[in-house]
Amino acid sequence: MKAAESGLFFLCCLLVYVAPTMAIGATQGSLPLKRSILLSAVFAAFQTVLTLLGWGLSIWLEPLISALNIEHIKVYTLLILLTSMTAYMGFKVFYPEDFRETMQNTITIIKYAWLAVRWFIPVLIAGMVFGYSIHMSIVNVSLIFAGSFVMSLVGLVYGYWQGYKHTKIAYAAGGIILIALIAGQLYSTFQVTPMS
């Protein structure tokens, strides 16, 4: 998987967080921009740490996977991870959460950080995909933080001003991108070269 494909995959993982961050924004009586920025920075920090844990897990598992001595084992592992995310996105499109917008107490930083931790599986999977596809650098870590920050901020602000809407679109977009990534991965791995 190339860096651009990994970036698209990370975008799909970020789309998973549109609904929960939007739900928080939709239930706040007051959500000043400074508070949204602070909450998003904390959220992004936790997301970055969880992504790095997934990346470290893939590096730790690499010798074990290589020891299996199966051709294309990394590709199979990558496809399993991509397919699991696609199935999750599809499930969320057809079985959305039953959410009622009611005003709640102001969200604390700890509760918002817990939101990032509670949804750790997609981010851990993203980190593992990164571990199998790109080398982690300070630039990539910065991009992970920035993407998580922006998605959290957009979810909070959109939820606050517009309410809890259009989550199916985010999940459907993520699912379509993931299907395209899976098809591209299958094609690039198993393409048959014509004999001359």
Secondary structure, DSSP 8 states (H G I E B T S, - for coil): --HHHHHHHHHHHHHTTHHHHHHHHHTBS---HHHHHHHHHHHHHHHHHHHHHHHHHHHHHHHHHHHT--TTHHHHHHHHHHHHHHHHHHHHHHS--------B----HHHHHHHHHHTHHHHHHHHHHHHHHS---HHHHHHHHHHHHHHHHHHHHHHHHH-S--HHHHHHHHHHHHHHHHHHHHHHHH------
